[in-house]
Amino acid sequence: MKNLFLFLFLFSSVTIFSQNILKGKISGKDNIPLEGVNVYFDGTTISTISDANGNFSIKYEPNANNILAISFMGYQTEYLTGLDASKPLNVSLTVSENELKEVVITKNELFTREQKLKLFREYFLGKTNNSKSCVIKNESDLRFKYDKEKLIFTASSDKPLTIVNESLGYKIDFELVVFEIAFSKLSISSKDVIKNFYGGVSRFEDIDNSVAVLERREKTFQGSQMQFFRNFAKKDWGIKKFLLLNDDNSIDPLTRFKITQEEDFVKVEILPQPKGEIKNGNLKDIFAAYNIAFNRTEESKITFQTDSFYIYKYGNNSNIESILFSGKISEKKVGDMLPLNYGIN
């Protein structure tokens, strides 16, 4: 059974405005201004902190379509969309309820915590060289559950995971919203995995900008999902880039997709694929499925369970849950994750 990996990240629609600086004020309990609050756009290096009066200003890209997160110790994180940069934001944070969740240990547990950690690292960080350099500083905050009836493994954490990626020179704070692995049978082996997806909100911080690190970042970008969707939006295909294939035969993407440039995003409509070409019998509601190759060497597959989607400025896109990747491109997980604003001024 072919493994399919779904990379789910949370994006919401954002109203479009022309301003590029977003300003606001953050207060906490009893309407007291909060200093040192982290304010950042999900998945990027675009961040700031509030001053002694609770005020902040941050670069705003309306057509990037990502979430503004506001995070402070002892308070619930706020996630904001539909931003109007022409008006100051007034954000009142809610005090967290510090509930210690009980950890239940059962005598008939089939798998050890170390086995579960190994599985989580493999499907969250990945197995590439970049992934091997990653360290999750607070793995003890992770909780795991294995549903033996549904054959589903899940992971969660009340605190953001702090990931140090020495290979790519980033520290990432990742708020894990969902992590799930489905198995074909009662197992914890990767060979029995049917489907994996995870999602969350992340903040990137540069910790190393040496020449060697910058070269590794660019190498990681080449052949990534980010590059694929950026090229897709620009209709930029080719032998030394990405090729669309049916089996091993090259296909003209313009005969399979209708790509329309809107004001601040690109709309992609997937044209009906001849039924004889669709060979993935493990999934339902498949609208189209194609092989793709990067630089003629890295082969992958993309499966669409939707007939349309949108691509935004950073290469982030809508309908993530309905666009599935397998093969080489799916091997790049959090350990190979670059900020959404990578390479964009």
N, C-alpha and C positions, 0 to 999 in steps of 0.2 A: 504494500500500500504506500503510495507516494506521500511523503510528509509535506504538509502545507503550513506555512508560517504567516500569521496575520499580525502586522505591526500596527497597533492601534494607538494613536495619539489624539488628544482631545482638542478639537478646533470648533469654533462657533462663528456664526456670521457676525460681521462687524459693519456698522454704518460707515460710509465713506466720507471723509472730510479732507480738506487740503492742508491743514496745519501740521507741523512736524514736531512740535513740542507740547507735551501733555503736562499740565500742572495740577497740583492738588494738595490737600491737607488731610492728615490722618490723626484720629483721636481714639482714645480707649475708654476705659471705665471712668465714669463721671465726667465724660467729655474732655479729659485731660489730653493735650497734644502728646504724641508719642515720638520720641527721638530714636533713630537707628533702625527704623522699620525697613525691611528689604522690599523693594519694589522692582519687579522685573517682568519682561515679556517672555512667555513660555518658550523654552527651547532655544534661547538666544543668549548672547553675551550682553544684551542691552539691559542694564540694571542701574539702580541708584539706591540711596538710603535717605530717609527723612531727616531733616535738621531738628534743632532744639525746639522749634515751634511746630513740628509735625509737618512742615512743608516739604514738597519734593517737586522736581521737574525731570522729565525723561523724554528721550527721543521717541517719536511716535511715527510708525509707518502704517497708515490706515489700510493700504492695499495688501499688507502682509497677512492679514486675517489671523492673528494669534491672540492669546489670552493674556491679560495683565493680571499678575499674581501679586498679592500684598501679604507678607508673612512676617510675624513677630512672635517671639517666644512668649508663651502663656496665653496667646490669642488664636482664634480660629483663622486659618488662611482664607482670604477673600479672592475670588476669581471673577474678573470683570470683563465684559464684552459690550458691544454697542456703544463705544466710547465717542464722545463729542469733545474734541480738543479745543473747541472754541469756548468751552465753559470749564471752570475749575472743578475738580473732583473733591467732594467732601466724603471721606470714608470713615465710618465708625466701626472699629473692630469689636468682635464679641469675645469675651473671656472664655477660654477653653474650660471644659469640664474634665478635670483630670481623673478619669476613671481608669483604674488599673484593671485591664482585662485578664480574667483568670486563664492560666495556662493549664489545660487538662492533659494529663499523661495517662494513656491507657496501656494496660499490660499486653494487649493483643495487637499492639502497633506493629505493622509488617515491616516498616522501613525506619531506619535510624535517622536522626537529625542530620548527621553528616552526609548520608545518601541524599537527603532532600536538599541540603545546601549545594551539593555537587550538581544536582539537576537544575536548581535555580540559577546557579552561576552560568551553566551551559546555555540555558535558553533566555537568560536576561542579558548577561554580558557577552556571550558568544564564545567561540573557540579559536579566534584568529590571534595573530601575534599581538595586535593592539589589546585585545580582550585579556590576554594572559598578563599584561602589565597592569591591569586594573585591580584595585583593592577597594572593597566595600568596608568602610571604617566601622560601621555599626551593624554588622550582620546579626548581632544578638537581638536587634529590634525586630527581626523578621519572624513572622508566624506562618506555619504551614498547615494545610489541611488536605487530606486525601479522601475523597468520597469513593468508597469501594463499590457502591452500587452504580454510580454514574461514570466511574473510572476517570474522575477529574481531579487534578492536583491544583491547588490554589496557594498563593502567597499574599501576605499583606503586612503592612507596617504602619504604626501610629505616627512614626516620626519619618521625616525625609531621609532617604538613603544618601549617605555622603560617599561619593565615588571619586577616587583619585586615579586618573588615567595618565601615568607618567609618559607613555609612548606618544600621546597626542597633546600633552601639556595642558590638561584641563582638570579642574575640580568641578564636579557636577553634584548639585543637590537635586535629587529625584524624588518627588512625592508620588509614590506608587498607588495608583488608583485601582488598577486591576491587573492581575497576573493569573493566567490559567493555561494548563496543559491537559489535553484530552488524549487518552490512551485507547488502543484497540483491545487491550486486555488488562487484567490486574498485573501491573508492572511498574517499574520505575526506570526502565531502560529506554534510552533515546530511540532505539530501533522500533519501539512499539508506540511512538508518539504519532498521533494523527494530525493534531492541530495545536498551535501555540499562539497566544496573543497576550500582549501586555499594553498598558497605557498609563500615562501619568503626566505630571507637569514638572519641567526641569529648568534649572538655572545654571549657566556655564560661567566659570571664572577662569581666565588665563593664568596659568602658573608657570609656563615656560614658553618663551617665544624664540628659542634658539633656532639656528638654520636647520639643524637635523630634524627638529620637531616640526617646523613649517613644511619641510619636504615630506614628512610622513603624513601630515594633514592632507596635502594635495594628492598624494598617492591614494589615501583613503577615500577622498572625494571621487576620484576616477572610478567609474563603474558603480557608484552608489545609487540608491533610490533618489536621493536629492538631485544628483546630476541627471538621472533618467527623466524625472518630471520637469526639470528646468529645460532640458533639451526638447522634450515632448511639446512643451508650450510654445517653443520657438520653431517647431517643425524641423529641428536640427538632427537629422539622422545621417548615418554614413558608415562605411566599412571600419574606420578608425574610431567610430563613436558607437552608437547603438544601432543594431539592425533588427527589424521585425521579421520573424520567420514563421513559415508553416512547415513543420518538420525541418528540413535543411534548406528549404527554398525561400529566398528573400522575397518579401512582399512590400509593395509601395504603401506606406502608412496612410497616405492621403486617400487610398481606396477603401480603407477600413475605419478611418476616423474623420469626423467633421470637426475642425478646430476653428473656433470663432474668438477673435480678440475683442473682449469687452473693454470698458473704460479702465478698470484696474485689475482684471483677472482674465483668464482664458477659460472658455467653456469647451469641453470635449464631449462630443456625442459619438457613441460607439455604434457603427453601422452593423447591421445583421451579418453574422458570419455564416458561411455555408455549413449546414449541419454536419456534413461528412468530415469537416475539419476538427470538430470538437470531440476530443477523445478522453477527457477527464471524467470518468464515471463515478468518482468518489464524492463529488459535490453536486448539489442540486441547484437549480435556477441559474445555470451558467449562461451568460449572454454571449461571451466570446472568450477564447483562450488562445494565446500565442506564445511561441518561443521567442526569446530575445537574446541577443549576443552582444557583448561589449568587446570591442576591439578584436572581434572574430575568435576570441579565446574563452571568455567567461560566459558560459551559457546558463540561462535561467528561463523561467516560465512565468507569465502573468495571466491571471484569470480574473475576468470581470463578471461580477454578479450584479451589475448595474448597467444601465444603458447610457448614462451620462455622469460627468463629474466636473469639478472646477479645479484649476491650478492657480495658485496665488504667487505673489512676488518672490518669496523665498524658495519656491519649489514645493511648499506644503500644499496639500490637496484635500478636497472634500471626499466623502464616501470611503474613508479609509477601511472601514469594516467590510466593504464589498469589493476591494481590490486586493487580491492575494498573490503573493510571490512565493516561488519555490526555486531551488537551485542556488547558484553562486551568489546572487544578489541578496538572498534571504539569510546568508551566513553572517552578514554585517548587522550586529545588534547594538546594544548600548555601548559596548567596548569600541565600536567603530563610529559612534554617533558624533557628528559635528554640529555646531550651533546652526540653527536655521539661517542666520544671517552670514554664514561663512562665505567669503569671497564677494560680498555685496557691500558697496560703500554706503 
